[in-house]
Amino acid sequence: MIKAHFVHMARYNKWAYNVLFDKIHLLSSDEYGQQEQVFSYSIHGTLTHLLLAENLWFSRIVQSEAHELSQLYPDVNANELWKLGASNGGLHWHQVFTCDKQLMQAKILNQCDLWIEYLETLSDSDFGNNFVYKDTKGTEHSRRLCDALTHVFNHGTHHRGQISCLVMQHLGGGQAPEMDFLYFLKTE
């Protein structure tokens, strides 16, 4: 039952990104990359933060070098990026990848597919298991898989909400992207 829950959450995560990108594609490139009053600089920067955070957690959980940022994006120094956070007078989140809506959507949806594929390989009992990882400061931690996954999917929901507000400001109002979980259930 718990496996079904988290696979469902991973599918919801992908669906919600698609709903959000439907609205993002209505923005001009300038609006998409424009500096905003948000932690990650812009809509593009916030999406970059989401992509890199999900990839970081995926590589911690799967514990495979093939999924580490350095393998997927060799031009990105992930350790330096995480140390800098949003910015530190140097690299900003929005500068990591080319400011391209289509490319960002493809990268995020690919990461969503990795989550779904991985979670489908697990058994219910796996979700209660602990895994050990190091945070961006090198400190070792142990977490239950179910807790880490809950964090990952809630983190995405939090930032998609921020992006939704910014998108609607640029579009001058109108119907906001309906990304609530209950709307997802209606699509099944």
Residue pairs with C-beta under 8 A, 6 or more apart in sequence:
1 124
2 124
2 127
2 128
2 146
3 119
3 122
3 123
3 124
3 126
3 127
6 119
6 127
6 146
6 149
7 116
7 119
7 120
9 149
9 153
10 112
10 115
10 116
10 119
10 153
11 116
11 184
12 153
12 181
12 184
13 112
13 115
13 153
13 156
14 109
14 112
14 113
14 115
14 116
15 184
15 187
16 156
16 157
16 160
16 179
16 184
17 105
17 108
17 109
17 112
17 156
17 160
18 109
19 177
19 178
19 179
19 183
20 160
20 163
20 164
20 167
20 177
20 179
21 101
21 105
22 177
23 164
23 167
23 168
23 171
23 176
23 177
24 32
24 43
24 101
24 105
24 163
24 167
25 101
26 167
26 171
27 43
27 101
27 167
27 170
27 171
29 99
29 101
31 43
31 170
32 42
32 43
32 44
32 99
32 101
33 42
33 43
33 44
33 94
33 99
34 42
34 43
34 170
35 41
35 42
36 42
36 43
36 166
38 45
38 46
38 162
38 166
39 46
39 49
39 86
40 46
40 48
40 49
40 86
40 93
40 94
40 159
41 86
41 87
41 92
41 93
41 94
42 94
43 163
43 166
43 167
44 94
44 97
44 99
44 101
44 104
45 86
45 92
45 93
45 94
46 93
46 159
46 162
46 163
47 104
47 108
47 163
48 93
48 94
48 96
48 97
48 104
49 86
49 93
49 159
50 108
50 155
50 156
50 159
50 160
51 97
51 104
51 107
51 108
51 111
52 69
52 76
52 78
52 81
52 93
52 96
53 152
53 155
54 108
54 111
54 115
54 152
54 155
54 156
55 67
55 69
55 72
55 111
56 69
56 78
56 82
56 136
57 148
57 151
57 152
58 67
58 111
58 114
58 115
58 118
59 65
59 67
59 68
59 69
60 131
60 133
60 148
61 118
61 131
61 133
61 145
61 148
61 149
62 118
63 131
63 133
65 71
67 114
68 78
69 76
69 78
70 76
70 77
70 78
73 96
73 97
76 96
79 136
80 91
81 91
81 93
81 96
82 136
83 136
84 90
84 91
86 92
86 93
87 93
97 103
97 104
97 107
115 152
119 149
122 145
126 145
127 144
127 145
127 146
127 149
128 144
128 145
128 146
129 144
129 145
130 142
130 143
130 144
130 145
131 142
131 143
131 145
131 148
132 140
132 141
132 142
133 140
133 141
133 143
134 140
134 141
135 141
157 179
160 179
161 179
164 176
164 177
164 179
167 176
167 177
168 174
168 176
